[in-house]
Amino acid sequence: MNQPQRFLSLDVFRGMTVCFMIIVNTPGSGAEPFAMLNHAAWHGFTPTDLVFPSFLFAVGNAMSFSMKKFAQMENSAVLAKIFKRTLLIFLIGYLMYWFPFFSYNEGGGISFSPIANTRILGVLQRIALCYGIASLLIHYLSTRSVIIISLLFLIGYWVALLLFGDAADPFSMTGNAGQYLDLYVLGDKHMYHGEGIAFDPEGILSTIPSCVNVIIGYFAGKFIQEKGKGFETISKLLLAGGLLILIAICLNPVFPINKKLWTSSFVLVTCGLDLVIIGALIYVIEVKSYTKWTGFFTVFGKNPLFIYIVSEVLLTIIGVIIPGLDFRGWISTRFFQVIAPGPVGSLLFAICFMLTCWLVGYILDKRKIYIRV
C-alpha cells in the first residue's frame, strides 16, 4: 500500500503549537509576563488563547492521515484503537496532575497525595475526549452528518449556557451552566483552582464545542491532501479562515469570544486563524520552498505528546530531587530577573525552558525514537 504523502507545512504547524504551548505555560517567576503571553482574563482574546485550540486543530490534521487505515480494519479493531488511545491519553493527563503522588511534610517525612484532591479534567484529558468523539463521528458518519452535528454542538452549547446558566449573566465564571455541571459531577476538589475558585476551563460541557476544533482540523487536512499544495488550496483556506473569523466577530456581541468558556465564537475565531496560518505555511514552505528554518519545529512535531509531558513534569521532578527548592523561582530571581528585569526576564526563562524540552526531542529524533500512544 502506498504511503500517504506528507506535508511539511502541517508537521511544522504541529511543532509550532507545542513550542508556543510550552512558552506560554512556563513563564519565569518574579515578574508578570508580557500581556500577549497571558490568557484573556475572561471575555476577549490574546495570541496565547490560540495555542491550545491550535493543538486540537493539529490533532485533527494528524487524524486526516491516520484514519485512512481504519477503512481496511475490522469494526472491532477500529473501536479498540480509538478507545485505547482515548483512555491512555486521558489517564496520562490524570496521572500527570497527581504526579509525584507524594509530598514532603513539615517534619521532612513523606506524605501520600490523596487521590480525593486530584483534578480529573485538564489539557490532555480534553485532547483525549475530543480525539475519541471526533474519531467516532468521522469514521462512522458521512461528511454531511458530521458537519450537521458540529453545527449542533456549537448552537446547542450556546443554548445550554443560556437556558441553564444564571439568567442575569449566563456567561460569567460562577454563573455559567458548565460550572454548575462540573461542581455537581466532579465536585470542588477535583476541579482547577488556578482562578482562585473551583472553575475548570477544560470542563465537561465546554468539551462539546472543543470537538469542533478537531473536526475542522481534520477536514482541513483532508482538503489539503486532496487538492494539493497549489494556490487554489491556499486561497480557499484563506477564504474559509477569513469567513470563520468574520462570523466569530459578528457573534461576539451576543456570544462573547471566551477561551475559558470555550464559546462557539471562540471555536470559530481560532479555527479561522488556524486556517489562515496553515495557508501561509503552505505558501512559504510548499510553494516557495523556504524550508531551512523548519527543522527546529519538526523536532517538536515528531514527539509532540511526549515533549509536552516532559514540559509539564520536569520542574516537578527537580522539586522532588531537591526537596524545598522552587527551581523556577530560584533561577528566575538569581539569574533571569538580574540580567533582564520584568517581563523580558520572564520570557527568557520560558524560552530557555522550551529549548531544554526541544533538546529532549532532538535527542530522541537523532536516535529515531518516536513515542506514540
Secondary structure, DSSP 8 states (H G I E B T S, - for coil): -------HHHHHHHHHHHHHHHHHH---SSS---GGGS--SSSS--GGGGHHHHHHHHHHHHHHHHGGGGGGS-HHHHHHHHHHHHHHHHHHHHHHHHTTSEEE-TTS-EEE--GGG-----HHHHHHHHHHHHHHHHHHS-HHHHHHHHHHHHHHHHHHHHHHS-TT-TTSTTTSHHHHHHHHHT-GGGS--TTSSS--TT-TTTHHHHHHHHHHHHHHHHHHHHH-SSHHHHHHHHHHHHHHHHHHHHHTTTS---TTTT-HHHHHHHHHHHHHHHHHHIIIIIIS---TTTHHHHHHHHSHHHHHHHHHHHHHHHHHHSTT--HHHHHIIIIIHHHSTTHHHHHHHHHHHHHHHHHHHHHHHHTT-----
